[in-house]
C-alpha cells in the first residue's frame, strides 16, 4: 500500500463516481423492485445504468495515458511492458478469485470465468501494450480496426438478438457452463462480459487513452470535438438501424455513444474541479477503486451466503416501506450500502492508505 503519485483530481472523482454507481446498481434491497433508470436495458437501447461500466473503462484508458504517456514520450515505454502485463493479470486473477468465492459460498452451479474485473484486467493490459508499441497514428488505426472489424463480425454473423448473435454463440462454445447464462439442452449461452464483446470494451479503453492524451496536452477543444463527434456517430449508427446501441454486445455504436458522453463528462469534470475548484466529491472511491469494488463484492457474498442479507433488509429497512413504498425501500438500502463503503474509503484516504492490485 503506497500513496499515489501526483494525480488529476477530476479523473479520480469521475472514476470514483463510476465505482459508487456500480455499487448502487449492484446492491438493491430487492431485485424485484428497482427503478427503471437503475436497471440495464433489456437488450438494445440504454439506461443511465448502462453508462457506468463504459465510463469506468474509459477512465482506465485516461488514467493509463496520464500515468504512462510522459514515460512513453521520453522513450521509456518498453520498460513499462512488464508492469502493464503483470497488473492486468493481477486484476484478472482477482476477478476470478471473487467469482470462485461466490461459487463456493453461494453454491452456484459452475464457476463463471468472465466478469467485470476480468474485462478490466484484459483491457488494461492490451490498451497499455498497444499504447507502448504504437504512437498516436497507430493507436487511431487500432481503434478504427477494432470498431470496424468487430462491427463487421457482428453484422456478418447473423441477427443481433440475444439468441442468434455471433458473439454469444462463440462465447457459449468457448465457455459452456462457465458463462453468465447457459442452457445445457440447447448449448445456447450469453455473458455480458464475454470474450468476443471484450473487443468493443478494448476500443472504449483506447478511446479513453486518446482522450487522456488530449487532457494531458491541455487540448480541451480536441477533447470536446472527440466527445461530440463520437456520441453523435454512435447515436446515428443506432438511429439509421445499422448498429444498435447494445451494452451486452458492446457494439461499436455503444462504444462511440458512451465514449463520447464519457469524454464530455471528463471535460466537464476537469472544468469544474481542476479549473474552477469544485470539490472532487467521489475522489475517495476513485483512489481505492478496485479495493472498493472487490470489498463490496465480498461483503455482498458473505451477507447472502450466511443468510444475513434477508434479515438485514427485512428488519433494518422494513419500516420504510409504508413511507416510500417497495421501490423506495429497495433504493434506500442501496444508498445505505454505498454510504457504508464511502465511509470506509474516506477513512482509507484520510490515512493515505491506497490498496493497489
VODOPA-314501 format. One line per field, with one value per residue (C-alpha): residue number from 1; residue in three letters; x, y, z. Coordinates in nm, 3 decimals. Layout:
BEGIN
nr = NUM  ...
rest = ala  ...
c1 = X  ...
c2 = Y  ...
c3 = Z  ...
//
This chain:
BEGIN
nr = 1  2  3  4  5  6  7  8  9  10  11  12  13  14  15  16  17  18  19  20  21  22  23  24  25  26  27  28  29  30  31  32  33  34  35  36  37  38  39  40  41  42  43  44  45  46  47  48  49  50  51  52  53  54  55  56  57  58  59  60  61  62  63  64  65  66  67  68  69  70  71  72  73  74  75  76  77  78  79  80  81  82  83  84  85  86  87  88  89  90  91  92  93  94  95  96  97  98  99  100  101  102  103  104  105  106  107  108  109  110  111  112  113  114  115  116  117  118  119  120  121  122  123  124  125  126  127  128  129  130  131  132  133  134  135  136  137  138  139  140  141  142  143  144  145  146  147  148  149  150  151  152  153  154  155  156  157  158  159  160  161  162  163  164  165  166  167  168  169  170  171  172  173  174  175  176  177  178  179  180  181  182  183  184  185  186  187  188  189  190  191  192  193  194  195  196  197  198  199  200  201  202  203  204  205  206  207  208  209  210  211  212  213  214  215  216  217  218  219  220  221  222  223  224  225  226  227  228  229  230  231  232  233  234  235  236  237  238  239  240  241  242  243  244  245  246  247  248  249  250  251  252  253  254  255  256  257  258  259  260  261  262  263  264  265  266  267  268  269  270  271  272  273  274  275  276  277  278  279  280  281  282  283  284  285  286  287  288  289  290  291  292  293  294  295  296  297  298  299  300  301  302  303  304  305  306  307  308  309  310  311  312  313  314  315  316  317  318  319  320  321  322  323  324  325  326  327  328  329  330  331  332  333  334  335  336  337  338  339  340  341  342  343  344  345  346  347  348  349  350  351  352  353  354  355  356  357
rest = unk  unk  unk  unk  unk  unk  unk  unk  unk  unk  unk  unk  unk  unk  unk  unk  unk  unk  unk  unk  unk  unk  unk  unk  unk  unk  unk  unk  unk  unk  unk  unk  unk  unk  unk  unk  unk  unk  unk  unk  unk  unk  unk  unk  unk  unk  unk  unk  unk  unk  unk  unk  unk  unk  unk  unk  unk  unk  unk  unk  unk  unk  unk  unk  unk  unk  unk  unk  unk  unk  unk  unk  unk  unk  unk  unk  unk  unk  unk  unk  unk  unk  unk  unk  unk  unk  unk  unk  unk  unk  unk  unk  unk  unk  unk  unk  unk  unk  unk  unk  unk  unk  unk  unk  unk  unk  unk  unk  unk  unk  unk  unk  unk  unk  unk  unk  unk  unk  unk  unk  unk  unk  unk  unk  unk  unk  unk  unk  unk  unk  unk  unk  unk  unk  unk  unk  unk  unk  unk  unk  unk  unk  unk  unk  unk  unk  unk  unk  unk  unk  unk  unk  unk  unk  unk  unk  unk  unk  unk  unk  unk  unk  unk  unk  unk  unk  unk  unk  unk  unk  unk  unk  unk  unk  unk  unk  unk  unk  unk  unk  unk  unk  unk  unk  unk  unk  unk  unk  unk  unk  unk  unk  unk  unk  unk  unk  unk  unk  unk  unk  unk  unk  unk  unk  unk  unk  unk  unk  unk  unk  unk  unk  unk  unk  unk  unk  unk  unk  unk  unk  unk  unk  unk  unk  unk  unk  unk  unk  unk  unk  unk  unk  unk  unk  unk  unk  unk  unk  unk  unk  unk  unk  unk  unk  unk  unk  unk  unk  unk  unk  unk  unk  unk  unk  unk  unk  unk  unk  unk  unk  unk  unk  unk  unk  unk  unk  unk  unk  unk  unk  unk  unk  unk  unk  unk  unk  unk  unk  unk  unk  unk  unk  unk  unk  unk  unk  unk  unk  unk  unk  unk  unk  unk  unk  unk  unk  unk  unk  unk  unk  unk  unk  unk  unk  unk  unk  unk  unk  unk  unk  unk  unk  unk  unk  unk  unk  unk  unk  unk  unk  unk  unk  unk  unk  unk  unk  unk  unk  unk  unk  unk  unk  unk  unk  unk  unk  unk  unk  unk  unk  unk  unk  unk  unk  unk  unk  unk  unk  unk  unk  unk  unk  unk  unk  unk  unk  unk
c1 = 0.000  0.160  0.044  -0.042  0.178  0.056  -0.295  -0.560  -0.847  -1.120  -1.008  -1.011  -1.353  -1.503  -1.357  -1.498  -1.842  -1.839  -1.744  -2.012  -2.266  -2.154  -2.216  -2.553  -2.693  -2.542  -2.689  -3.061  -3.252  -3.489  -3.415  -3.788  -3.825  -3.578  -3.650  -3.614  -3.308  -3.122  -3.175  -2.989  -3.174  -3.329  -3.128  -3.098  -3.104  -2.958  -3.036  -2.813  -2.700  -2.560  -2.321  -2.146  -1.910  -1.807  -1.737  -1.510  -1.322  -1.290  -1.130  -0.897  -0.768  -0.742  -0.553  -0.313  -0.234  -0.171  0.046  0.244  0.219  0.510  0.736  0.647  0.724  1.061  1.138  1.083  0.775  0.945  1.034  0.662  0.552  0.612  0.436  0.131  0.106  0.153  -0.104  -0.357  -0.311  -0.347  -0.677  -0.799  -0.692  -0.872  -1.190  -1.156  -1.097  -1.414  -1.616  -1.467  -1.570  -1.928  -1.930  -1.805  -2.007  -2.332  -2.348  -2.353  -2.372  -2.046  -1.760  -1.821  -1.499  -1.573  -1.658  -1.615  -1.264  -1.157  -1.262  -1.089  -0.767  -0.767  -0.846  -0.585  -0.314  -0.394  -0.459  -0.133  0.064  -0.089  -0.006  0.352  0.408  0.227  0.217  -0.088  -0.148  -0.107  -0.341  -0.607  -0.563  -0.611  -0.923  -1.070  -0.981  -1.148  -1.465  -1.485  -1.366  -1.590  -1.884  -1.830  -1.812  -2.142  -2.320  -2.175  -2.258  -2.637  -2.910  -2.814  -3.076  -2.980  -3.028  -2.865  -2.575  -2.233  -2.060  -2.285  -2.257  -1.876  -1.876  -2.115  -1.891  -1.578  -1.720  -2.007  -2.150  -1.881  -2.061  -2.327  -2.613  -2.602  -2.862  -2.718  -3.003  -2.955  -2.592  -2.701  -2.544  -2.461  -2.227  -2.245  -1.870  -1.797  -1.477  -1.581  -1.750  -1.430  -1.312  -1.562  -1.457  -1.093  -1.199  -1.361  -1.035  -0.829  -1.069  -1.008  -0.632  -0.668  -0.882  -0.627  -0.361  -0.576  -0.622  -0.251  -0.173  -0.434  -0.614  -0.963  -1.116  -0.990  -1.140  -1.474  -1.461  -1.390  -1.678  -1.933  -1.828  -1.817  -2.151  -2.319  -2.172  -2.285  -2.634  -2.654  -2.548  -2.831  -3.086  -3.039  -3.064  -2.712  -2.585  -2.791  -2.660  -2.624  -2.421  -2.448  -2.269  -2.067  -2.141  -1.934  -2.228  -2.228  -1.852  -1.889  -2.201  -2.090  -1.728  -1.842  -2.054  -1.763  -1.531  -1.778  -1.814  -1.435  -1.425  -1.696  -1.531  -1.195  -1.351  -1.547  -1.285  -0.940  -1.006  -1.289  -1.207  -1.525  -1.475  -1.391  -1.682  -1.614  -1.234  -1.204  -1.381  -1.159  -0.824  -0.928  -1.150  -1.062  -1.044  -1.390  -1.541  -1.380  -1.460  -1.824  -1.846  -1.712  -1.944  -2.246  -2.136  -2.080  -2.411  -2.602  -2.423  -2.451  -2.819  -2.782  -2.891  -3.264  -3.299  -3.092  -3.322  -3.641  -3.564  -3.334  -3.535  -3.883  -4.015  -3.950  -4.197  -4.512  -4.331  -4.161  -4.305  -4.116  -3.914  -3.806  -3.717  -3.501  -3.326  -3.261  -3.088  -2.865  -2.784  -2.703  -2.471  -2.288  -2.271  -2.104  -1.838  -1.800  -1.717  -1.463  -1.280  -1.289  -1.106  -0.852  -0.799  -0.762  -0.493  -0.331  -0.385  -0.423  -0.472  -0.330  -0.374
c2 = 0.000  0.319  0.675  0.771  0.987  1.329  1.288  1.491  1.527  1.530  1.191  1.039  1.192  1.061  0.716  0.728  0.828  0.523  0.295  0.440  0.392  0.029  -0.036  0.138  -0.058  -0.391  -0.384  -0.306  -0.426  -0.627  -0.717  -0.725  -0.355  -0.141  0.197  0.179  0.410  0.178  -0.127  -0.222  -0.207  -0.545  -0.572  -0.283  0.075  0.219  0.350  0.554  0.222  0.117  0.412  0.304  0.032  0.204  0.523  0.324  0.158  0.495  0.632  0.329  0.448  0.810  0.703  0.489  0.790  1.014  0.753  0.629  0.890  1.101  0.796  0.676  1.021  1.002  0.669  0.461  0.275  -0.062  -0.072  -0.047  -0.362  -0.599  -0.370  -0.337  -0.713  -0.803  -0.554  -0.660  -1.023  -0.936  -0.758  -1.053  -1.301  -1.101  -1.120  -1.497  -1.524  -1.322  -1.544  -1.854  -1.719  -1.672  -2.017  -2.181  -1.996  -1.946  -2.290  -2.168  -2.449  -2.354  -2.110  -1.810  -1.722  -1.379  -1.082  -0.710  -0.724  -0.983  -0.745  -0.450  -0.651  -0.755  -0.405  -0.250  -0.485  -0.474  -0.099  -0.036  -0.262  -0.101  0.246  0.143  -0.012  0.239  0.616  0.834  0.729  0.362  0.393  0.553  0.271  0.016  0.195  0.213  -0.150  -0.269  -0.073  -0.171  -0.530  -0.609  -0.437  -0.639  -0.960  -0.884  -0.795  -1.094  -1.336  -1.317  -1.148  -0.926  -1.065  -1.245  -1.596  -1.555  -1.310  -1.448  -1.311  -1.512  -1.821  -1.812  -1.742  -2.031  -2.264  -2.150  -2.114  -2.362  -2.359  -2.114  -1.815  -1.599  -1.780  -2.135  -2.382  -2.732  -2.870  -2.628  -2.524  -2.160  -1.911  -1.547  -1.344  -0.963  -0.959  -1.227  -1.291  -1.163  -0.843  -0.752  -0.631  -0.346  -0.283  -0.258  0.007  0.203  0.188  0.301  0.591  0.681  0.675  0.917  1.150  1.123  1.236  1.538  1.619  1.577  1.820  2.070  2.030  2.078  2.175  1.846  1.662  1.834  1.753  1.385  1.369  1.538  1.350  1.009  1.047  1.173  0.891  0.623  0.773  0.792  0.430  0.327  0.570  0.456  0.093  -0.011  -0.100  -0.085  0.065  -0.252  -0.295  -0.674  -0.695  -0.375  -0.280  -0.019  0.223  0.164  0.230  0.559  0.683  0.606  0.702  1.035  1.100  0.996  1.239  1.523  1.419  1.426  1.773  1.894  1.740  1.891  2.237  2.214  2.053  2.127  2.475  2.619  2.449  2.247  1.970  1.625  1.458  1.095  1.111  0.868  0.599  0.682  0.638  0.299  0.191  -0.178  -0.225  -0.071  -0.285  -0.607  -0.533  -0.458  -0.781  -0.989  -0.809  -0.899  -1.261  -1.306  -1.144  -1.359  -1.689  -1.671  -1.584  -1.234  -1.028  -1.104  -1.040  -0.721  -0.590  -0.706  -0.577  -0.285  -0.135  -0.280  0.027  0.235  0.058  0.234  0.566  0.525  0.203  -0.110  0.068  0.345  0.097  -0.101  0.217  0.336  0.004  0.051  0.407  0.291  0.025  0.289  0.518  0.246  0.196  0.570  0.592  0.310  0.465  0.808  0.663  0.493  0.817  1.021  0.780  0.779  0.408  0.317  -0.052  -0.142  -0.464
c3 = 0.000  -0.122  -0.160  -0.515  -0.732  -0.840  -0.978  -1.157  -0.912  -1.178  -1.312  -0.963  -0.898  -1.222  -1.159  -0.807  -0.934  -1.163  -0.873  -0.646  -0.926  -0.969  -0.601  -0.617  -0.912  -0.799  -0.447  -0.438  -0.137  -0.356  -0.719  -0.781  -0.703  -0.896  -1.053  -1.432  -1.460  -1.220  -1.441  -1.757  -2.087  -2.160  -2.483  -2.732  -2.607  -2.291  -1.945  -1.710  -1.561  -1.899  -1.887  -1.567  -1.690  -2.016  -1.820  -1.588  -1.877  -2.049  -1.731  -1.724  -2.061  -1.945  -1.632  -1.835  -2.051  -1.752  -1.580  -1.880  -2.154  -2.032  -1.993  -2.341  -2.482  -2.307  -2.474  -2.160  -2.284  -2.333  -1.965  -1.881  -2.067  -1.779  -1.532  -1.757  -1.817  -1.451  -1.325  -1.588  -1.486  -1.116  -1.179  -1.388  -1.119  -0.850  -1.057  -1.082  -0.707  -0.635  -0.868  -0.706  -0.366  -0.486  -0.647  -0.328  -0.065  -0.259  -0.418  -0.777  -1.036  -1.211  -1.178  -1.403  -1.583  -1.740  -1.523  -1.463  -1.316  -1.573  -1.851  -1.680  -1.648  -2.014  -2.138  -1.908  -2.036  -2.407  -2.421  -2.236  -2.470  -2.779  -2.648  -2.574  -2.915  -3.137  -3.126  -3.198  -3.561  -3.480  -3.184  -3.406  -3.657  -3.379  -3.259  -3.609  -3.678  -3.359  -3.433  -3.800  -3.754  -3.458  -3.625  -3.944  -3.742  -3.569  -3.894  -4.080  -3.801  -3.827  -3.625  -3.335  -3.099  -2.781  -2.918  -3.257  -3.231  -3.318  -3.006  -2.774  -2.996  -2.985  -2.610  -2.547  -2.748  -2.563  -2.210  -2.190  -1.835  -1.721  -1.873  -1.712  -1.887  -2.021  -2.146  -2.143  -2.355  -2.644  -2.599  -2.605  -2.369  -2.312  -2.095  -2.082  -2.011  -2.268  -2.459  -2.802  -2.684  -2.500  -2.843  -2.807  -2.447  -2.558  -2.810  -2.526  -2.331  -2.630  -2.684  -2.320  -2.384  -2.676  -2.464  -2.185  -2.429  -2.519  -2.149  -2.083  -2.365  -2.247  -2.582  -2.443  -2.778  -2.920  -2.623  -2.682  -3.054  -2.984  -2.737  -2.961  -3.276  -3.112  -2.932  -3.248  -3.458  -3.213  -3.194  -3.573  -3.626  -3.395  -3.540  -3.901  -3.797  -3.896  -3.548  -3.227  -2.906  -2.701  -2.383  -2.375  -2.709  -2.650  -3.010  -3.196  -3.169  -2.793  -2.783  -2.969  -2.794  -2.439  -2.509  -2.644  -2.337  -2.115  -2.295  -2.240  -1.875  -1.840  -1.995  -1.758  -1.451  -1.549  -1.582  -1.257  -1.035  -1.174  -1.310  -1.103  -0.773  -0.713  -0.455  -0.601  -0.420  -0.519  -0.506  -0.215  -0.417  -0.714  -0.540  -0.399  -0.688  -0.724  -0.346  -0.301  -0.577  -0.452  -0.088  -0.168  -0.372  -0.080  0.162  -0.052  -0.093  0.281  0.376  0.126  0.185  0.566  0.543  0.686  0.385  0.402  0.780  0.748  0.478  0.650  0.998  0.921  0.635  0.667  0.847  0.535  0.308  0.436  0.387  0.047  -0.096  -0.204  -0.474  -0.240  0.032  -0.211  -0.324  0.033  0.106  -0.199  -0.095  0.259  0.116  -0.087  0.218  0.427  0.163  0.119  0.490  0.455  0.159  0.326  0.627  0.398  0.206  0.525  0.642  0.296  0.254  -0.111  -0.182  -0.522  -0.716
//
